[in-house]
């Protein structure tokens, strides 16, 4: 039994009575207003069906366990809700919103006015809503949705180029006096429509991270929830600049670029007495031919939310940081 627990932990857990039938289980987020967890299942299939496999009869997935979950096949996926008790243990699970199979629009297998294979989810504090990001092959353009938890309505807030997926969807309720929606677009034209990558008007094949905002921040979102007490805060920024004069080849260590980053960071932090310079951690991700474009990601560990807010404000106003992408 000890060997089984290590070599086949999932199967052994099912043997002991655990429910192990979740399929394509993805992101998770917490709603402190309702004391509820929301989680995405990209495709409801196989072990979640009752002796089924993608809508067909099959005994492949329910023979070795208790077959606790017996729901209909849902190829477009669902976001589920789970209510939790005082120690945050879920005691139920039910669908909140599901995609609907519909191939009436060419190159799409799920309805265009609904979700398809949800991946990332994030609770939108203060607005009683849920952000849902797709990673799907059933929408030609993957989307980020806002689900209103009061009206049970969906609003599409962003879409990706062909062949891309959304990821890292998140809500920042108060950063520098404003709120932001953040998400990333991965591998444009990478999963489909590769032949369109070179067409006129193409987005290009490079992934990108960004923000939607600024959105006016509510005063009762972050501090009043008391969810972030006694934590260390991290402000992460990405700085873009032309590095061709600093590094002539990728084989060089680019010490000059590192020195430039440190100089910029020191100048920005110079008036923040509570920031310990030893907490500045930086590393570089180099992109572009001959390093014509350099991206430097700088992470600064900060002791309190107030200092983190001061840091963001200082970076936004600084003349020494020409281009910024806030990450957290």
Secondary structure, 3 states (H helix, E strand, C coil): CHHHHHHCHHHHHHHCCCCCCCCCEEEEEEECCCCEEEEEECCECHHHCCCEECCEECCCCCCCCCCCCCCCCECCCEEEEEEECCCCCECCCEEEEECCECCCCCCCCECCCCCCCEEEEEEECCCCEEEEEECCCCCCCCEEEEEECCCCEEEEEEECCCCCEEEEEEEEEEECCEEEEEEEEECCCCCCCHHHCCCCCCCCCCCEEEEEEEEECCCCCCHHHCCCCCCCEEEEEEEEECCCCCCCCCCCCCHHHHHHHHHHHHHHHCCCCCCCHHHEEEEEEEECHHHCEEEEEEEEEECCHHHHHHHHHHHHHCCCCCCEEECC
